[in-house]
């Protein structure tokens, strides 16, 4: 039986479909993709109300190369009775788009629903800042959160990394980097449809009618991050975690992916390999949904299911 798109999701995505005679951006056109992605991010972020019980504070975080990046700290308005968990959030955008302002409402809603404070990080983007800058920024954010745990009423033993798409790939990568550097301990890696493998470049005809993030988009994102070496034999695991040969001693993982997403197979494989390496894994494969569907179809039953799981996981480490 062929794949079908969830009817509620299909209805929500219909207004965003390109015109029949429209041509997608060519491979390598970062500017056009950035404009498209960021318009969708802004729409999705404002489509639901900002919760009334959230306090937000911005900080300037130092990076390994002497720059500074913004971090936005979200907490619920009631004071915690004792230090508790927190998460570092790394936003979506294919390595080439987005900033913390475009995910402001999303992160606030995660905090309101789960009670877990979140530091949202404005990591620098490719191609202006190729690998390893985005990863080093993520590590700087993790280190800053760990070092400021007392000031923020955070238990340093209960810090998670949490990312979506490109940010999910960075969350997986920073988990490997922190292990290898004997850096801050990570309590959990929460990977939402993570972008893990620079070799995912060949179209799948069964998925092609449904994809939102395409193989040309993926090639553009990875080439922006890695240059001409993307997809070749020498990509480091710190850039593309699917390349890692040693997945032992990594944090417990939560991974979710839609069945109509080009990242499906790399996510399935990564979850399997984590489990084979002795890492506890909770994995969800959601039928009938594409990449980032819940941002547009936030009212759908499928979106409610994924958000309930994310809120549960954010509250449970």
Phi and psi in degrees as a GROMACS rama.xvg file:
@    title "Ramachandran Plot"
@    xaxis  label "Phi"
@    yaxis  label "Psi"
@TYPE xy
-71.4004  161.411  UNK-2
-66.2186  149.268  UNK-3
-137.227  149.534  UNK-4
-83.1922  136.184  UNK-5
-49.2801  129.58  UNK-6
-58.2138  -40.3191  UNK-7
-65.0583  -39.2415  UNK-8
-67.9563  -41.9022  UNK-9
-59.7415  -42.4224  UNK-10
-63.2228  -39.9483  UNK-11
-70.7294  -34.2409  UNK-12
-80.419  -20.6077  UNK-13
-53.8725  -43.7761  UNK-14
-65.7312  -16.5094  UNK-15
-95.4422  -2.43179  UNK-16
-66.3737  137.989  UNK-17
-67.0077  153.388  UNK-18
-61.1552  151.405  UNK-19
-56.0717  -33.3987  UNK-20
-95.7596  6.99965  UNK-21
-78.6459  147.604  UNK-22
-109.335  129.916  UNK-23
-68.6776  160.674  UNK-24
-58.7852  146.38  UNK-25
-72.0754  159.644  UNK-26
-56.211  132.634  UNK-27
95.1973  -9.32626  UNK-28
-83.5835  86.8169  UNK-29
-70.5116  -41.5351  UNK-30
-58.8515  -45.3168  UNK-31
-65.8411  -43.4268  UNK-32
-65.8652  -39.762  UNK-33
-61.0545  -43.1645  UNK-34
-63.0265  -43.7011  UNK-35
-65.2536  -51.102  UNK-36
-59.3831  -45.0251  UNK-37
-70.8937  -29.1801  UNK-38
-67.4994  -38.4164  UNK-39
-67.7266  -42.8113  UNK-40
-58.1655  -44.9815  UNK-41
-64.3831  -41.4132  UNK-42
-61.3907  -50.9598  UNK-43
-61.873  -37.8052  UNK-44
-69.2271  -30.8107  UNK-45
-96.262  -2.85737  UNK-46
-72.4236  -18.0933  UNK-47
-122.973  154.142  UNK-48
-70.2442  150.085  UNK-49
-76.2558  129.549  UNK-50
-65.6882  146.895  UNK-51
-82.2768  -11.2856  UNK-52
-104.025  21.9587  UNK-53
-111.769  136.197  UNK-54
-109.224  134.8  UNK-55
-122.87  137.327  UNK-56
-139.24  135.453  UNK-57
-99.3865  143.298  UNK-58
-131.983  154.924  UNK-59
-101.418  121.978  UNK-60
-108.715  134.226  UNK-61
-75.311  148.093  UNK-62
-112.252  170.141  UNK-63
-68.5486  -20.5313  UNK-64
-102.305  14.5592  UNK-65
89.5402  2.09857  UNK-66
-87.5095  -178.387  UNK-67
-130.741  148.631  UNK-68
-132.053  156.685  UNK-69
-82.5302  141.613  UNK-70
-126.057  136.374  UNK-71
-115.702  122.664  UNK-72
-102.575  122.998  UNK-73
-113.51  128.503  UNK-74
-136.413  156.994  UNK-75
-75.2154  153.982  UNK-76
-67.7502  -27.4295  UNK-77
-75.5986  139.558  UNK-78
-72.9723  138.068  UNK-79
-69.223  147.071  UNK-80
-75.5057  -26.0939  UNK-81
-156.509  163.297  UNK-82
-55.6872  138.063  UNK-83
-136.97  -163.272  UNK-84
-74.7716  165.252  UNK-85
-154.916  162.483  UNK-86
-134.686  145.769  UNK-87
-94.4005  122.02  UNK-88
-105.466  132.838  UNK-89
-121.557  117.895  UNK-90
-76.6819  166.714  UNK-91
-76.4495  172.787  UNK-92
143.067  13.5905  UNK-93
63.1532  21.8888  UNK-94
75.1968  -4.36861  UNK-95
-123.449  -5.39218  UNK-96
-145.584  162.277  UNK-97
97.8125  161.263  UNK-98
-156.564  176.739  UNK-99
-68.1284  -26.1353  UNK-100
-65.2633  -32.5043  UNK-101
-76.7352  -9.53857  UNK-102
-122.295  19.6562  UNK-103
-61.7513  -51.4934  UNK-104
-66.4939  -38.8764  UNK-105
-58.807  -49.6638  UNK-106
-65.9987  -40.5477  UNK-107
-59.8486  -39.5255  UNK-108
-68.2966  -36.0786  UNK-109
-59.5765  -45.1101  UNK-110
-67.7969  -42.4917  UNK-111
-61.6226  -41.3337  UNK-112
-77.2146  -34.0964  UNK-113
-98.6315  -26.8899  UNK-114
82.9353  -3.2654  UNK-115
-91.4447  122.039  UNK-116
-64.0709  151.689  UNK-117
-135.234  137.364  UNK-118
-101.832  111.869  UNK-119
-91.7371  129.992  UNK-120
-110.425  132.11  UNK-121
-91.4497  64.6552  UNK-122
-63.9496  152.8  UNK-123
-79.4653  150.604  UNK-124
-105.693  151.443  UNK-125
-81.36  158.643  UNK-126
-83.1134  -7.41619  UNK-127
-62.0757  -31.8548  UNK-128
-132.253  83.8914  UNK-129
-72.5148  176.093  UNK-130
-54.8521  135.269  UNK-131
-100.705  14.0874  UNK-132
-57.8525  -49.6712  UNK-133
-59.2587  -39.3884  UNK-134
-67.4911  -43.808  UNK-135
-64.2746  -34.1736  UNK-136
-63.7435  -42.2711  UNK-137
-61.9159  -41.1793  UNK-138
-65.9456  -37.7821  UNK-139
-63.0614  -39.6436  UNK-140
-64.903  -42.2979  UNK-141
-61.9089  -45.0281  UNK-142
-63.6333  -43.3103  UNK-143
-60.9893  -44.1331  UNK-144
-63.9974  -40.785  UNK-145
-64.4324  -44.9642  UNK-146
-71.3106  -24.0132  UNK-147
-104.272  17.4648  UNK-148
-57.6975  -44.3748  UNK-149
-62.1336  -44.0331  UNK-150
-62.9463  -30.2818  UNK-151
-99.9784  6.89575  UNK-152
58.5735  45.6936  UNK-153
-113.599  138.519  UNK-154
-79.8333  113.335  UNK-155
-63.0203  -16.5283  UNK-156
-84.969  0.161856  UNK-157
-129.45  48.0288  UNK-158
-105.812  127.686  UNK-159
-108.031  158.813  UNK-160
-109.437  137.445  UNK-161
-140.941  119.794  UNK-162
-147.153  158.313  UNK-163
-124.429  124.202  UNK-164
60.6182  -115.932  UNK-165
-57.169  -40.279  UNK-166
-64.8108  -31.311  UNK-167
-66.6849  -39.4708  UNK-168
-62.4775  -41.4642  UNK-169
-65.537  -37.6977  UNK-170
-63.5121  -41.4989  UNK-171
-64.3349  -42.4175  UNK-172
-67.1019  -40.5322  UNK-173
-70.5913  -24.7524  UNK-174
-65.7662  -40.7511  UNK-175
-67.7859  -43.8721  UNK-176
-64.2557  -43.101  UNK-177
-63.8235  -38.7968  UNK-178
-61.4637  -47.3946  UNK-179
-71.8526  -26.9243  UNK-180
-93.0087  1.98161  UNK-181
53.8446  43.0353  UNK-182
-87.172  -158.943  UNK-183
-56.1302  140.533  UNK-184
-71.6391  136.831  UNK-185
-110.958  126.291  UNK-186
-79.066  -31.7843  UNK-187
-160.78  146.74  UNK-188
-110.169  120.226  UNK-189
-109.128  106.341  UNK-190
-114.12  107.731  UNK-191
-97.696  112.152  UNK-192
37.3005  57.3128  UNK-193
-67.3594  146.37  UNK-194
-91.6406  100.177  UNK-195
-113.847  -23.1265  UNK-196
-135.17  115.684  UNK-197
-72.5746  -4.05894  UNK-198
-91.7164  0.126595  UNK-199
-81.4307  83.7938  UNK-200
-130.333  -9.95426  UNK-201
-101.066  121.127  UNK-202
-58.7375  142.99  UNK-203
-106.571  115.198  UNK-204
-62.1636  -24.6524  UNK-205
-72.7759  -31.6441  UNK-206
-90.8813  -24.8428  UNK-207
-51.0506  -38.7536  UNK-208
-67.2611  -13.25  UNK-209
-114.969  -10.7615  UNK-210
-73.9189  146.005  UNK-211
-102.709  -49.8249  UNK-212
-92.5406  113.775  UNK-213
-92.579  173.556  UNK-214
-67.6086  -33.7473  UNK-215
-66.4229  -38.9627  UNK-216
-60.8841  -43.5825  UNK-217
-64.9619  -42.3319  UNK-218
-61.0781  -40.7203  UNK-219
-64.3596  -43.3971  UNK-220
-62.7548  -47.2917  UNK-221
-69.1577  -38.3774  UNK-222
-67.263  -32.6473  UNK-223
-64.3344  -38.3105  UNK-224
-77.1725  -39.2011  UNK-225
-116.024  -9.73629  UNK-226
75.3655  -154.271  UNK-227
-68.4946  -11.7649  UNK-228
-78.8678  -8.2787  UNK-229
-57.4425  131.165  UNK-230
84.3415  -6.91177  UNK-231
-88.1301  -169.888  UNK-232
-81.8247  -9.9826  UNK-233
-111.25  15.6532  UNK-234
-67.3428  127.815  UNK-235
-74.4617  150.72  UNK-236
-64.859  -26.1314  UNK-237
-68.4672  -19.8927  UNK-238
-91.7682  -41.781  UNK-239
-130.273  95.8751  UNK-240
-57.2222  -23.1932  UNK-241
-61.3727  -18.3205  UNK-242
-80.9113  -11.2787  UNK-243
-62.9782  134.777  UNK-244
-92.5948  -18.5114  UNK-245
-124.431  109.211  UNK-246
-110.177  16.1713  UNK-247
-74.4082  157.646  UNK-248
58.4642  30.134  UNK-249
-95.2249  162.344  UNK-250
-65.7323  153.122  UNK-251
-52.0285  143.187  UNK-252
-120.898  141.284  UNK-253
-114.217  125.183  UNK-254
-132.332  133.6  UNK-255
-135.464  149.838  UNK-256
-155.738  146.649  UNK-257
-83.7145  147.672  UNK-258
-69.2895  -18.398  UNK-259
-106.221  36.5231  UNK-260
-117.602  137.505  UNK-261
-66.3906  -15.8605  UNK-262
-84.3301  1.99717  UNK-263
-53.1499  -54.383  UNK-264
-69.1005  -38.9423  UNK-265
-67.9904  -31.3401  UNK-266
-71.8095  -43.5098  UNK-267
-57.1549  -47.171  UNK-268
-64.7804  -41.8432  UNK-269
-65.2736  -42.2277  UNK-270
-60.9011  -43.5373  UNK-271
-61.4132  -45.9592  UNK-272
-68.4597  -35.5813  UNK-273
-60.7251  -46.5408  UNK-274
-62.0499  -39.7398  UNK-275
-66.4957  -23.7528  UNK-276
-88.8303  3.83  UNK-277
88.4691  15.401  UNK-278
-94.353  126.191  UNK-279
-61.9898  132.99  UNK-280
-134.025  132.254  UNK-281
-109.238  121.481  UNK-282
-126.399  136.717  UNK-283
-128.831  127.245  UNK-284
-112.985  113.324  UNK-285
-98.9348  118.843  UNK-286
-73.2208  150.908  UNK-287
74.7647  13.7565  UNK-288
-131.664  150.958  UNK-289
-107.994  -177.696  UNK-290
-63.5595  125.212  UNK-291
68.5238  21.3655  UNK-292
-59.8857  -34.533  UNK-293
-71.4952  -17.2584  UNK-294
-67.5101  -37.3441  UNK-295
-91.026  -45.5114  UNK-296
-95.3158  51.1181  UNK-297
-67.7735  -19.7634  UNK-298
-86.7972  -6.51755  UNK-299
-74.2106  157.597  UNK-300
-62.2302  -37.6743  UNK-301
-63.3155  -41.0563  UNK-302
-65.8105  -39.9929  UNK-303
-62.5725  -36.446  UNK-304
-64.9022  -47.8393  UNK-305
-67.4501  -38.1481  UNK-306
-68.6156  -37.0104  UNK-307
-60.2585  -42.7669  UNK-308
-63.8576  -44.2892  UNK-309
-63.0891  -43.3945  UNK-310
-62.2579  -40.6274  UNK-311
-61.286  -46.9125  UNK-312
-67.1535  -39.5837  UNK-313
-62.8046  -29.4843  UNK-314
-90.2526  -2.35374  UNK-315
-120.092  23.889  UNK-316
